């Protein structure tokens, strides 16, 4: 019998950790959170706002059996180790586990590790501690804030607009998207022209007149300049400078999401899902091991062990001259719990060596993480930058070139950074200081409006403004899209009519709360709570005393948007029928609700797909309660034959079940057969 029970969050961690620790330890999973706020009490908040914001926690749906199993196993052992994720949320989960398992301080220890490797896990158990209540208070405060704001504002929005939800971070992020769109709408493009002299090996662009800034506003001015130019250009100066090009620090959550979007085309959700898998463990030839460190972090710190092993690796593979300096963060605030940056757990585990065990997307992301961390410890690249100034009748033209003198970190990072040699001829060695151009061109341009936000740019903006946390960015993007507040057009956020409406209504009544500064200050308060430098009850009370009066005022003063009339009258009471929005989409109902509860049953064309293999009925296209299309028998409920993918009407040659069209592949609905 095991003497110790270890509880982790993810089931995929249990086997490798149990193997690392040996037979004295049994490792089980809580499968994430086990408790959450109820929906009881005032406004259904699950928080007693009149009693120091005391939370009312309930067991989450489907977690009773998990808790029962953990209780049963906890009674069999001498000690329980709570080894949930190494952040505030993980700390809170450990605290909830301690409560539901009724553990005394002598019964448990908290264990934290940033990577799933044997050395890291075993070492963590040598440095166990008790639960940090400051971290728990910070996470609980965040949860309560989000519950109060989310529930109260969402109910307001649902009753007054076409929207369905609002939130502390979500609504500020949406405001950034809407504000940017309004900048674009108000933008007036300005015309300007450029003039370029083309030489056999390079070109030079006009930038000054009499050594002062010079802009050409229209074609008349452009032609005037061309008329004043000859085809001979005097070399006025050749300036060569050696520049240092520094590598970037290891990834944080936000920079990883940005680069994965820009370089790999992954959205934030996909990036976090893949990185979670890389962190929790990949099955290699002889072991299951986490390939990267914990992927939710604001830090760029690297462990001394990793730095030492990487320096040895660089010297052995590339030479001592390639060893660089450790990157130190200039950011002194908001470094979440002093984690490391995202890095490979072993520099000796190259992307190429683990490629056979990874999917294509996993390999791409791991490779990017690996070479970013490796390059961060390599020496600067050195470039020789040349600037040549030409004069033509007091008009100055400029040509620039760049040559890599020492590749440094670019030895390994050139695939991710666009640094190319731009050669200029050795103009400083020419005997003649005059060059002739046979082609001087003019070109019309217009200034561009500010660009719409891509996911990567929005994440970068949110991070720089101090809005939200790395672990929330992906969820925030998803909510904005799913609620229909913005759509992605050419991978850029474009706010919808509803997005504009929600933002305008919230700004009308909550501009003092739903803004960048207030949201960023709230994050600072949460950091202070985590550090033990702020009272969490005071933060909640100060917030609520300002927020709740504004909500009550908005419920009274915000006009309700009139429902769209269909032009038909209710067959039961004669009042106009209107279009309403429900949980599963739009529907037509009586405007006299709740006195009249008539709902029009929409006629829907029945699409037959094939014969039912189980009865004499037909398989037809149907919609689930959530609006998802599936295929089922029209004799339901007598026959419950159904498929999520379109059936072909053919039977599987191996087992006789229906063949389905799954993502353009014909597969069996029951076995592994594929046509």
DRENTIVEX-21720 format. One line per field, with one value per residue (C-alpha): residue in one letter; x, y, z negated. Coordinates in steps of 0.25 Angstrom, whole numbers, always signed. Each point is the difference from the previous one (the first is absolute). Layout:
BEGIN
type = [A; ...];
c1 = [X; ...];
c2 = [Y; ...];
c3 = [Z; ...];
END
This chain:
BEGIN
type = [X; X; X; X; X; X; X; X; X; X; X; X; X; X; X; X; X; X; X; X; X; X; X; X; X; X; X; X; X; X; X; X; X; X; X; X; X; X; X; X; X; X; X; X; X; X; X; X; X; X; X; X; X; X; X; X; X; X; X; X; X; X; X; X; X; X; X; X; X; X; X; X; X; X; X; X; X; X; X; X; X; X; X; X; X; X; X; X; X; X; X; X; X; X; X; X; X; X; X; X; X; X; X; X; X; X; X; X; X; X; X; X; X; X; X; X; X; X; X; X; X; X; X; X; X; X; X; X; X; X; X; X; X; X; X; X; X; X; X; X; X; X; X; X; X; X; X; X; X; X; X; X; X; X; X; X; X; X; X; X; X; X; X; X; X; X; X; X; X; X; X; X; X; X; X; X; X; X; X; X; X; X; X; X; X; X; X; X; X; X; X; X; X; X; X; X; X; X; X; X; X; X; X; X; X; X; X; X; X; X; X; X; X; X; X; X; X; X; X; X; X; X; X; X; X; X; X; X; X; X; X; X; X; X; X; X; X; X; X; X; X; X; X; X; X; X; X; X; X; X; X; X; X; X; X; X; X; X; X; X; X; X; X; X; X; X; X; X; X; X; X; X; X; X; X; X; X; X; X; X; X; X; X; X; X; X; X; X; X; X; X; X; X; X; X; X; X; X; X; X; X; X; X; X; X; X; X; X; X; X; X; X; X; X; X; X; X; X; X; X; X; X; X; X; X; X; X; X; X; X; X; X; X; X; X; X; X; X; X; X; X; X; X; X; X; X; X; X; X; X; X; X; X; X; X; X; X; X; X; X; X; X; X; X; X; X; X; X; X; X; X; X; X; X; X; X; X; X; X; X; X; X; X; X; X; X; X; X; X; X; X; X; X; X; X; X; X; X; X; X; X; X; X; X; X; X; X; X; X; X; X; X; X; X; X; X; X; X; X; X; X; X; X; X; X; X; X; X; X; X; X; X; X; X; X; X; X; X; X; X; X; X; X; X; X; X; X; X; X; X; X; X; X; X; X; X; X; X; X; X; X; X; X; X; X; X; X; X; X; X; X; X; X; X; X; X; X; X; X; X; X; X; X; X; X; X; X; X; X; X; X; X; X; X; X; X; X; X; X; X; X; X; X; X; X; X; X; X; X; X; X; X; X; X; X; X; X; X; X; X; X; X; X; X; X; X; X; X; X; X; X; X; X; X; X; X; X; X; X; X; X; X; X; X; X; X; X; X; X; X; X; X; X; X; X; X; X; X; X; X; X; X; X; X; X; X; X; X; X; X; X; X; X; X; X; X; X; X; X; X; X; X; X; X; X; X; X; X; X; X; X; X; X; X; X; X; X; X; X; X; X; X; X; X; X; X; X; X; X; X; X; X; X; X; X; X; X; X; X; X; X; X; X; X; X; X; X; X; X; X; X; X; X; X; X; X; X; X; X; X; X; X; X; X; X; X; X; X; X; X; X; X; X; X; X; X; X; X; X; X; X; X; X; X; X; X; X; X; X; X; X; X; X; X; X];
c1 = [+0; +5; +4; -3; -11; +4; -11; +2; -9; +1; -1; +11; +10; -3; +8; +13; +0; -4; +12; +9; -4; +0; -9; -2; -8; -14; -3; -15; -6; -10; -3; +0; -8; -9; -8; -6; -9; -15; -11; -7; -3; -1; +0; +4; +14; +4; +6; -5; +3; -5; +9; +14; -3; +0; +0; -10; +7; -6; +5; +1; -8; +6; +10; -7; +6; +14; -1; -5; +11; +10; -6; +1; +14; +4; -5; +10; +13; +9; +1; -6; +8; -8; +8; -10; +6; +10; -8; -11; -11; +7; +2; -15; -3; +10; -8; -13; +5; +5; -14; -8; +10; -1; +16; +6; +13; +8; -7; +5; +11; -1; +10; +4; +8; +1; +3; -4; +14; +6; +10; -10; -11; +9; +7; -14; -4; +13; -5; -15; -7; -14; -11; +3; -13; +4; +0; -13; -6; +5; -7; -13; -1; +2; -11; -10; +3; -2; -13; -6; +4; -4; -13; -5; +4; -4; -14; -1; +6; -10; -12; +3; +8; +3; +12; +1; +12; +10; +12; +11; +11; -9; -7; +13; +6; -12; +1; +14; -5; -12; +9; +10; -12; -5; +14; +0; -14; +5; +13; +2; +12; +10; +7; +15; +10; +14; +11; +11; +13; +3; +14; +5; +3; -9; -10; +0; -13; -1; -2; +6; +1; +11; +2; -14; -12; -7; -14; -7; -15; -5; +4; +3; +10; +6; +1; +7; +10; +3; +2; +10; +8; +12; +4; +13; +1; +12; +4; -1; +3; +2; -2; +3; -4; +1; -13; -3; -13; -5; -8; -13; -3; -7; -15; -10; -15; -3; +12; -2; -14; +4; +11; -8; -11; +10; +10; -9; -14; -5; -11; +2; -9; +8; +13; -4; -6; +13; +9; -8; +3; +15; +0; -8; +8; +3; +3; +14; +7; +3; -7; -12; +6; -4; +7; -2; -1; -14; -6; -8; +11; +3; +15; +12; +9; +8; +5; +15; +0; -6; +10; +12; -4; -4; +14; +7; -9; +3; +15; +0; -9; +3; +13; +3; -1; -15; -3; -8; -6; -13; -11; -5; -15; -1; -14; -1; -15; -10; +10; -10; +5; +15; -1; +10; -2; -5; +12; +3; +2; +13; +9; +5; -14; +0; -12; +5; +3; -15; -6; -5; -8; -7; -11; +3; -5; +6; +14; -2; -3; +11; +10; -4; +1; +13; +8; -6; +6; +13; +2; -3; +13; +9; +8; -5; +1; +9; -4; +7; -10; +3; -7; +3; -5; +0; -2; -7; -2; -2; -10; +5; -2; +3; +4; +2; +7; +2; +10; +1; +14; -2; -13; +0; -14; -5; +8; -12; -11; +0; -12; -8; +6; +1; +14; +6; +12; -3; +13; +5; +12; +12; -3; +10; +11; -5; +10; -11; -10; -11; -10; -10; -14; -8; -13; -6; -14; -12; -11; -13; -3; -11; +1; -6; -10; +5; -1; -11; +4; +4; +0; +15; -1; -12; +7; +13; -9; -7; +14; +6; -12; -1; -13; -3; +9; +8; -10; -12; +4; -5; -13; -2; +2; -10; -11; +1; -2; -10; -9; +0; +6; +11; +4; +13; +2; +13; +4; -3; -11; -11; -11; -15; -11; -3; +15; -2; -13; +5; +13; -8; -10; +10; +8; -12; -3; +14; +11; +6; +1; +1; +13; +14; +5; -10; +2; +15; +0; -9; +11; +10; -9; -1; +15; +1; -9; +8; +13; -8; +0; -15; -12; -9; -13; +3; +3; -14; -7; +6; -4; -14; -3; +3; -5; -14; -6; +4; -7; -13; +0; +3; -12; -9; +6; +5; -11; -4; +2; -13; -2; -1; -14; -2; -13; -9; -10; -1; -11; -3; -1; +1; +13; +12; +10; +14; +14; +6; +13; +1; +11; +0; -2; -11; -15; -13; -10; -11; +4; -10; +9; -2; -15; +0; +10; -2; +12; +0; +4; +10; -3; +13; +2; +4; +12; +1; +14; -2; -8; +1; +8; -8; -14; -9; +2; +9; +12; -2; +7; -3; +5; +3; -4; +12; -2; +11; -4; -1; -7; -10; -12; -14; -6; +6; -2; -4; +13; +12; +10; +8; +14; +8; +6; -8; -3; +3; -11; +11; +3; +14; +6; +7; -12; -12; -2; -3; +11; +1; +7; +9; +8; +0; +4; -9; +1; -8; -9; +3; +14; +14; -4; +4; -4];
c2 = [+0; +14; +9; +13; +5; +11; +8; +7; +7; -7; -15; +0; +4; -12; -11; +7; +6; -13; -6; +11; -2; -15; -10; +8; +11; -2; +11; +4; +12; +10; +2; +15; +8; -8; +12; +13; +11; -4; +9; +2; +12; +15; +1; -15; +5; -12; +11; +7; +14; +5; -10; +4; -7; -14; -9; -12; -12; -12; -13; +2; -9; -13; +1; -7; -13; +6; +6; -13; -8; +10; -1; -15; +0; +11; -8; -12; +8; +7; +13; +8; +9; +10; +2; +8; +10; +11; +12; +7; -8; -13; +5; +3; -14; -6; +8; -5; -14; +2; +4; -11; -11; +7; +0; +6; +7; -12; -9; +7; +7; +9; -4; +9; -3; +8; -12; -15; -6; -10; +10; +11; -8; -8; +14; +6; -10; +3; +15; -2; +11; +4; +6; +15; +7; +13; -7; -6; +13; +7; -11; +0; +15; -1; -11; +8; +13; -7; -7; +13; +8; -11; -3; +14; +6; -12; +0; +15; -2; -11; +8; +13; -4; -11; -4; -13; +3; +10; -2; +7; -3; -4; +14; +8; -9; +2; +15; +0; -7; +10; +12; -4; -2; +14; +5; -7; +5; +15; -1; +9; -5; +10; +0; -1; -3; -6; +1; -11; +0; -14; -4; -13; -7; +8; +11; +13; +8; +15; +4; +14; +14; +9; -10; +2; -9; +0; -5; -1; +2; -1; -4; +15; +1; -14; +5; +13; -8; -9; +12; +6; -13; -5; -14; +2; -3; +5; -9; +9; -10; -15; -4; -14; -4; -13; -3; -11; -8; -6; -13; +0; -5; -14; +0; +5; -5; +13; +0; -15; +3; +12; -8; -12; +8; +8; -11; -13; +6; -6; +7; +2; -12; -9; +5; -3; -14; -4; +6; -7; -13; +3; +4; -12; -11; -6; -15; -2; -13; -4; +10; +10; +14; +14; +7; +15; +7; +6; +8; +10; +10; +15; -3; -1; -6; -12; -10; -1; -14; +3; +11; -8; -12; +9; +7; -13; -4; +13; -2; -14; +2; +14; +4; +9; +13; -3; +1; +12; +6; -3; +9; +8; +5; +15; -2; +0; -1; -11; -11; -11; -8; +1; -12; -3; +4; -11; -9; -14; -9; -5; +8; -14; -4; +7; +1; -9; -11; +0; +3; -15; +1; +13; +4; +11; +11; -5; +0; +14; +6; -8; +4; +15; -1; -8; +9; +13; -5; -5; +13; +9; -5; +2; +11; +13; +0; +11; +7; +11; +10; +9; +14; +7; +14; +6; +14; +5; +15; +1; -12; -11; -15; -11; -15; -10; -13; -11; -11; -11; +0; -10; -8; -3; -4; +0; -13; -7; +11; +4; -8; +9; +14; +7; +5; +0; +6; +12; +3; +13; +1; +6; +14; +6; -6; +6; +9; +8; +6; +1; -10; +0; -5; -2; -2; +10; -4; +6; -8; +4; -4; +2; -1; -12; +0; -8; -15; -8; -9; -14; -10; +2; +15; +0; -9; +9; +12; -6; -4; +13; +7; -10; -5; -15; -11; -9; -12; +9; +5; -12; -1; +15; -1; -12; +7; +13; -9; -10; +11; +7; +13; -1; -9; -3; +5; -4; -3; +13; +4; +8; +4; -3; +9; -7; +2; +15; +0; -7; +9; +13; -4; -5; +13; +9; -6; -7; +8; +2; -15; -6; +6; -3; +7; -5; -14; +1; +5; -11; -10; +8; -2; -15; +0; +7; -10; -11; +6; +3; +15; +2; -4; -8; +3; +15; -1; -7; +10; +12; -6; -4; +13; +7; -10; -4; +14; +1; -13; +4; +14; -7; -10; +12; +10; -8; -1; -14; -3; -2; -14; -1; -2; -11; +7; -11; +0; -11; -10; -1; +15; +8; +8; +1; -11; +3; -6; -4; -6; -13; -9; -8; +12; +9; -4; +7; +3; +9; +14; -1; -10; -4; +2; -8; -11; -3; -5; -2; -14; +2; -9; -7; -8; -14; -5; -15; -6; -15; -12; -3; -13; -4; +2; +4; +15; +10; +7; +15; +12; +5; +11; -2; +10; +8; +1; -10; -9; -15; -11; -9; -9; +6; -11; +6; -3; -14; -1; +8; -2; +12; +6; +12; -1; -2; -15; -5; -11; -10; -11; -3; -12; -4; +1; +4; +14; +13; +6; +15; +12; +5; +12; -4; -14; -12; -7; -11; +6; -12; -5; +4; -3; +11; +0];
c3 = [+0; +3; -11; +7; +9; +10; +7; +13; +10; +13; +1; +11; -11; -9; +6; +2; -14; -6; +7; -4; -15; -1; -8; -12; +7; +7; +10; +3; +8; -5; +15; -2; -9; -10; -6; +5; -4; -1; +6; -13; -8; +4; +16; +0; -2; -10; -8; -13; +4; -14; -8; +5; +13; -6; +12; +1; +6; +6; +7; +14; +9; +3; -11; -12; +5; +1; -14; -6; +6; -5; -14; +0; +4; -9; -12; +4; +0; -11; +8; +12; +9; +8; +13; +9; +10; -5; +1; -8; +6; -3; -14; -1; +5; -11; -10; +4; +0; -14; -4; +7; -5; -14; -2; -12; +2; -5; +10; +13; +7; +13; +11; +11; +13; +13; +9; +0; +0; -11; -5; -2; -6; -10; -4; -2; -10; -8; -1; -3; -7; -5; +8; +2; -4; +6; +14; -3; -4; +12; +9; -8; +1; +15; +1; -9; +8; +13; -5; -5; +13; +9; -6; -3; +13; +9; -6; +3; +14; +3; -5; +8; +12; +11; -8; -9; -10; -5; -9; -7; +11; +11; +1; +0; +11; +8; -2; +5; +13; +1; -2; +10; +10; -2; +2; +13; +4; -4; +8; +12; +9; +4; +13; +1; +11; +0; +10; +2; +8; +5; +2; +6; -14; -9; -2; -8; -5; -1; -15; -1; +7; -4; -12; -6; +0; +13; +4; +13; -1; +14; +14; +4; -11; +5; +14; -5; -7; +12; +9; -10; +0; +9; +2; -7; -15; -9; -11; -12; -11; -3; -15; -5; -14; -7; -8; -10; +3; -13; -1; -7; -14; -2; +2; -9; +2; +7; +9; +3; +4; +9; +7; +2; +7; +8; +4; -1; +3; -14; -7; -15; -4; +9; -5; -15; +3; +7; -10; -12; +7; +1; -14; -6; +7; +14; +1; +5; +3; -14; -9; -1; -3; +1; +11; -4; -14; -5; +12; -9; -4; +1; -3; +9; -12; +3; -10; -3; +4; +13; +3; -4; +9; +11; +0; +0; +12; +8; -2; +4; +12; +5; -7; -12; +8; +1; -15; -4; -12; -8; +3; -12; -1; +0; -5; -15; -2; +3; +1; -3; -12; +5; +10; +10; +15; +9; +4; +4; -13; +6; +11; +4; +5; +13; +9; +10; -10; -5; +13; +2; -13; +3; +9; +11; -8; -13; +7; +6; -14; -7; +10; -1; -16; +1; +9; -7; -13; +6; +8; -13; -6; +13; +4; +7; +15; +6; +13; +8; +4; +11; +3; +13; +2; +15; +4; +13; +1; -15; -1; -9; +3; -10; +3; -11; -1; -11; -1; -11; -5; -11; +0; -16; -4; +14; +2; -6; +1; +15; +3; -9; +3; +13; +1; +14; +6; +8; +8; +5; +9; -7; +3; -9; +9; +13; +6; +6; -10; +10; +4; +12; -1; +13; -7; -11; -3; -8; -7; -6; -14; -11; -15; -6; -12; -12; +2; -6; -12; +4; -12; -2; +0; -9; -10; +1; -3; -12; -6; +2; -6; -12; +3; -4; -2; +10; -3; +3; +14; +8; -7; +2; +15; +0; -7; +9; +12; -6; -5; +14; -5; +11; +12; +6; +14; +6; -14; -6; -10; +6; -10; +3; -2; -13; -4; +2; -7; -12; -1; +1; -10; -10; +2; -2; -14; -4; +6; -14; -1; +14; +4; +2; -12; -10; +5; -1; -14; -4; +5; -9; -12; +3; +1; -14; -6; +5; -6; -13; +1; +2; -7; +9; -7; +1; +15; +2; -9; +7; +13; -3; -7; +13; +10; -6; +0; +15; +3; -7; +8; +13; -2; -2; +10; +11; +11; +4; +15; +7; +6; +15; +5; +11; +6; -5; -11; -12; +4; -15; -5; +13; -5; +9; +2; -3; +2; -14; -3; -9; -5; +14; +9; +6; -1; +3; -12; -4; -5; -11; -8; -11; +1; +13; +1; +15; +7; +15; +4; +12; +12; +4; +13; -4; +7; +2; +1; +1; -5; -15; -2; -12; +4; +12; -3; +7; -6; +1; -3; -14; -10; -14; -11; +1; +15; +5; +12; -1; +7; -6; +3; +2; -8; -13; -11; +4; +8; -6; +11; +2; +5; -2; +14; +13; +3; +14; +0; +2; -10; -6; +7; -14; -10; +8; -7; +8; +7; -2; +7; -11; +4; +15; -4; +1; -13; -8; -11; -9; +3; +5; +15; +10; +15];
END
